[in-house]
Amino acid sequence: MSGDYEALDEARNSYLKATRSLPEMAAKYAEAEAEYQRAKAVRVMEMRADGVPATLIQLMVKGDKAVNRKLFERDSAKSLYEATNKAIDTYKLDARLLESRIQRDWNSQGGIL
């Protein structure tokens, strides 16, 4: 039974750690998105100035090494943010399941553990 209490405490601590890190991850994701959009805009303007046909610019800009690096960084930040959100949901579910188990055990023992 004490193992359930320890597991509940561990789930709670993991949940708290993940929720504390979420704002920082959201900010990193937003910053990575902004940097990607800036890099893409700069490269589009350069291509337009170089006379690249407008119909090709959107395709070519994605293949640009600097723009592609920013896209990778943005996608990585997004993945970390989404994974943290999913982890939070998992920790909450774990805690609820453990609470239910503890309550069942408590009730089956007549309120005495």
C-alpha positions as MATLAB code, in Angstrom:
seq = 'MSGDYEALDEARNSYLKATRSLPEMAAKYAEAEAEYQRAKAVRVMEMRADGVPATLIQLMVKGDKAVNRKLFERDSAKSLYEATNKAIDTYKLDARLLESRIQRDWNSQGGIL';
ca = [
       0.000    0.000    0.000;
       2.780    2.464    0.804;
       4.083    1.808   -2.715;
       0.880    3.369   -4.056;
       1.457    6.480   -1.967;
       5.033    6.709   -3.210;
       3.914    6.247   -6.819;
       1.254    8.931   -6.337;
       3.842   11.295   -4.917;
       6.181   10.541   -7.828;
       3.405   11.187  -10.376;
       2.599   14.467   -8.629;
       6.245   15.566   -8.643;
       6.611   14.702  -12.329;
       3.422   16.619  -13.087;
       4.635   19.683  -11.189;
       8.032   19.611  -12.891;
       6.443   19.349  -16.339;
       3.919   22.126  -15.678;
       6.697   24.419  -14.449;
       8.718   23.842  -17.621;
       5.775   24.351  -19.978;
       5.874   28.191  -20.124;
       9.579   28.136  -20.973;
       8.994   25.567  -23.701;
       6.099   27.605  -25.083;
       8.342   30.689  -25.213;
      11.110   28.733  -26.973;
       8.595   27.433  -29.490;
       7.243   30.937  -30.153;
      10.751   32.349  -30.537;
      11.742   29.548  -32.914;
       8.608   30.223  -34.976;
       9.433   33.941  -35.149;
      13.050   33.252  -36.181;
      11.893   30.854  -38.890;
       9.400   33.360  -40.267;
      12.046   36.121  -40.240;
      14.620   33.936  -42.013;
      12.038   32.911  -44.580;
      10.965   36.512  -45.222;
      14.561   37.693  -45.651;
      15.327   34.901  -48.097;
      12.130   35.535  -50.086;
      13.061   39.204  -50.440;
      16.582   38.265  -51.550;
      15.206   35.866  -54.148;
      12.780   38.485  -55.438;
      15.635   40.981  -55.720;
      17.668   38.373  -57.627;
      14.835   37.958  -60.129;
      13.741   34.460  -59.148;
      10.259   33.839  -60.577;
       7.585   34.323  -57.918;
       6.077   30.922  -58.674;
       9.316   29.211  -57.622;
      10.195   31.240  -54.534;
       8.035   29.362  -52.012;
       9.415   26.039  -53.185;
      13.019   27.204  -53.280;
      12.979   29.013  -49.953;
      12.183   25.781  -48.126;
      15.330   24.244  -49.573;
      17.532   27.125  -48.444;
      20.001   25.849  -45.844;
      19.573   28.739  -43.367;
      15.779   28.743  -43.646;
      15.648   24.975  -43.383;
      17.757   25.095  -40.194;
      15.266   27.537  -38.638;
      12.411   25.283  -39.714;
      14.126   22.329  -38.030;
      14.630   24.329  -34.825;
      10.986   25.410  -34.878;
       9.739   21.867  -35.415;
      12.013   20.574  -32.637;
      10.717   23.202  -30.205;
       7.138   22.378  -31.191;
       7.726   18.655  -30.618;
       9.167   19.272  -27.137;
       6.248   21.535  -26.245;
       3.674   18.991  -27.442;
       5.476   16.100  -25.736;
       5.482   18.009  -22.446;
       1.739   18.635  -22.781;
       1.153   14.926  -23.370;
       3.372   14.037  -20.414;
       1.308   16.336  -18.188;
      -1.859   14.531  -19.275;
      -0.209   11.171  -18.556;
       0.921   12.253  -15.079;
      -2.589   13.484  -14.282;
      -4.088   10.193  -15.415;
      -1.543    8.201  -13.405;
      -2.385   10.230  -10.312;
      -6.128    9.697  -10.780;
      -5.658    5.945  -11.248;
      -3.505    5.704   -8.135;
      -5.988    7.766   -6.125;
      -8.772    5.396   -7.210;
      -6.713    2.366   -6.212;
      -5.913    3.880   -2.817;
      -9.605    4.734   -2.291;
     -10.678    1.182   -3.228;
      -8.120   -0.300   -0.848;
      -9.203    2.114    1.878;
     -12.873    1.187    1.416;
     -12.195   -2.561    1.235;
     -10.344   -2.359    4.573;
     -13.248   -0.567    6.208;
     -11.376    2.707    6.289;
      -8.349    1.194    8.034;
      -5.029    0.741    6.300;
];
